[in-house]
């Protein structure tokens, strides 16, 4: 049976500033122009990252309702991927993949791109780029978050003890180490890990799930440290 709507969705393509960019799969810094606003990012795998942006934009409402972290750019794109303009700012050699020094190089290039296009103060980036660790919300991002929370009744009537809340916060504030393939990161907390990994890997991460994985208790069985393909461990345990 033929479904015209499904066929239309498959043909829903973004606008490429250079047609040759759509076949590129290597490392680069890039810019998305969404409703006349800029979003700048970096990636080691460009074309798969664009597919992730498209998927995240389509599913942002569902993920937001589940309490998962949603990038502001995904919410802004919404279901209008065919109106997004994609531009590669600069390409880099494939040999930089997985090298710690070149991870720093890519972080610096992302910071420069965000500063050049002013996409933190007047765009869709919610932090200033790189593995800075801080969640420096722009005013637009703060306003968007406040609007999403209006009328949110999730958890109404449910009360947690102060001891339970304190224990959860303490776990989420412990330093953690994340490993994905030949890349690894050290984070000051699960909260910071969730923000940076979402930007680095193009996936949404839950800080509570990261804290559980770092303790080896994520999932239905114990001693599980892998969450969304990333292996986590507690840095405090490693130091003992």
C-alpha positions in Angstrom: 0.0 0.0 0.0 1.3 3.5 -0.9 1.3 6.2 1.8 2.0 9.6 0.2 2.7 11.3 3.6 5.4 8.8 4.3 7.0 9.4 0.9 6.8 13.1 1.4 8.6 12.8 4.8 11.4 10.7 3.2 11.9 13.5 0.6 12.0 16.2 3.3 15.6 17.4 2.9 17.5 20.3 4.4 19.0 23.0 2.3 22.7 22.6 1.7 24.8 25.8 1.2 27.1 23.7 -1.0 25.6 20.5 -2.6 28.9 18.6 -2.2 28.6 19.0 1.6 25.8 16.5 1.8 28.1 13.6 1.0 30.9 14.6 3.5 31.2 12.3 6.5 34.5 13.5 8.2 35.4 15.9 10.9 34.3 19.6 10.7 32.8 22.5 12.3 29.3 23.4 11.0 26.5 25.9 11.1 22.7 25.4 11.0 20.6 28.3 10.1 17.2 27.9 11.7 14.5 30.6 11.4 17.3 33.1 10.7 19.2 32.0 13.9 22.6 30.3 14.0 23.6 27.1 15.7 27.3 26.1 15.5 28.8 22.7 16.4 31.6 20.3 15.8 31.6 16.7 14.9 34.0 13.9 13.9 31.3 12.4 11.6 29.4 15.1 9.8 26.7 13.3 7.8 25.6 11.0 10.6 25.5 14.1 12.9 23.1 15.8 10.5 20.8 12.7 10.6 20.9 12.9 14.4 19.9 16.6 14.3 16.9 15.7 12.0 15.8 12.8 14.3 16.2 14.9 17.5 14.1 17.7 16.0 11.3 15.2 15.1 11.3 13.6 18.6 12.0 16.6 20.9 8.4 16.8 22.3 8.3 13.1 23.2 11.7 13.3 24.9 10.8 16.5 26.7 7.7 14.8 28.2 9.9 12.0 29.4 12.1 14.5 31.2 15.1 14.0 28.9 17.4 16.8 28.0 16.4 18.5 24.7 18.7 20.8 22.7 17.2 24.2 22.0 18.1 23.8 18.3 16.0 20.6 18.1 13.0 22.4 19.6 13.4 25.3 17.2 13.7 23.1 14.1 10.7 21.0 15.2 9.3 19.3 12.1 10.7 21.9 9.7 14.0 20.1 8.6 13.4 21.1 5.0 13.7 24.8 6.0 17.1 24.3 7.7 20.2 25.6 6.0 23.3 23.5 6.6 26.8 24.9 6.1 30.2 23.3 6.7 32.4 26.1 8.2 35.7 24.1 7.9 36.7 20.5 7.2 39.6 18.8 9.0 41.7 15.7 8.2 40.3 12.3 9.2 43.6 11.5 11.0 42.5 13.7 13.9 39.9 11.2 15.0 40.4 9.9 18.6 43.5 11.9 19.4 43.3 13.8 22.7 45.2 16.8 21.4 42.9 17.0 18.4 39.8 16.8 20.6 41.1 20.0 22.2 41.7 21.4 18.7 38.1 20.7 17.7 36.8 22.2 21.0 38.7 25.4 20.2 37.3 25.6 16.7 33.8 25.2 18.0 34.3 28.0 20.5 35.7 30.2 17.8 32.7 29.4 15.5 30.1 30.2 18.2 31.9 33.4 19.1 32.2 34.5 15.4 28.5 33.9 14.6 27.5 35.1 18.1 25.2 32.1 18.4 25.4 31.9 22.2 24.1 35.5 22.9 22.0 35.8 19.8 21.4 32.2 18.5 20.6 28.6 19.4 23.8 27.5 21.3 23.1 27.2 25.0 26.8 27.3 26.0 29.9 28.8 24.6 31.3 25.7 23.0 34.0 23.1 23.6 34.1 20.8 26.7 33.7 23.8 29.0 31.5 21.9 31.4 29.3 24.8 32.3 25.7 25.2 31.2 25.7 28.9 30.4 22.1 29.4 29.3 21.3 32.2 27.0 18.3 34.3 27.7 16.4 32.7 24.8 17.1 29.3 26.1 16.0 30.2 29.6 12.8 31.7 28.2 12.1 28.6 26.1 12.6 26.4 29.2 10.2 28.5 31.3 7.5 28.3 28.6 7.9 24.5 28.3 7.4 24.2 32.1 4.1 26.1 32.2 1.3 23.7 33.0 3.7 20.8 33.7 1.9 18.7 36.3 4.4 15.8 36.3 5.0 14.6 39.8 2.2 16.7 41.4 1.1 15.1 44.7 4.3 13.1 44.9 6.6 14.1 47.8 10.1 12.8 48.4 11.8 13.0 51.7 14.7 15.4 52.2 17.0 12.5 52.8 16.1 11.0 49.4 16.5 14.2 47.5 19.8 14.9 49.3 21.2 11.5 48.4 20.3 11.8 44.8 21.9 15.2 44.5 25.0 13.9 46.2 25.3 11.0 43.7 24.8 13.3 40.7 27.5 15.7 41.9 30.2 13.0 42.1 32.9 13.1 39.4 32.5 10.5 36.7 34.5 9.2 33.8 32.9 8.4 30.4 34.4 6.2 27.7 33.1 5.8 24.1 35.2 3.9 21.7 38.7 5.5 21.8 37.4 8.7 23.3 37.1 9.4 27.1 36.1 12.4 29.2 36.4 13.3 32.9 33.4 15.2 34.3 33.0 17.0 37.6 29.4 15.7 37.9 26.7 13.6 36.1 24.8 16.8 35.4 27.8 18.3 33.4 28.3 14.9 31.7 24.7 14.8 30.5 25.1 18.3 28.9 28.5 17.8 27.2 27.8 14.3 26.0 24.5 15.5 24.4 26.5 18.0 22.4 29.5 15.7 21.7 27.6 12.6 20.6 24.2 14.0 19.5 22.2 11.9 21.9 20.2 12.9 25.0 21.5 11.8 28.3 19.8 11.6 31.7 22.0 12.7 34.6 20.3 10.2 37.0 21.0 7.3 34.6 24.6 8.4 34.2 25.0 8.4 38.0 23.5 4.9 38.1 25.9 3.6 35.4 28.9 5.1 37.2 27.9 3.1 40.2 27.4 0.0 38.0 23.7 -0.4 38.7 22.1 0.9 35.5 19.4 -1.2 33.9 17.5 -4.3 35.1 20.6 -6.1 36.3 23.3 -4.9 38.7 26.9 -4.2 37.8 25.9 -2.6 34.5 28.0 0.5 33.6 27.0 1.0 30.0 24.3 3.7 29.2 23.5 4.5 25.6 26.7 2.9 24.4 28.9 4.9 26.8 30.7 3.2 29.7 30.7 5.2 32.9 32.6 4.8 36.1 33.1 6.9 39.3 36.4 8.8 39.4 36.3 8.7 43.2 36.3 4.9 43.1 39.3 5.0 40.6 41.2 7.2 43.0 40.8 4.7 45.9 
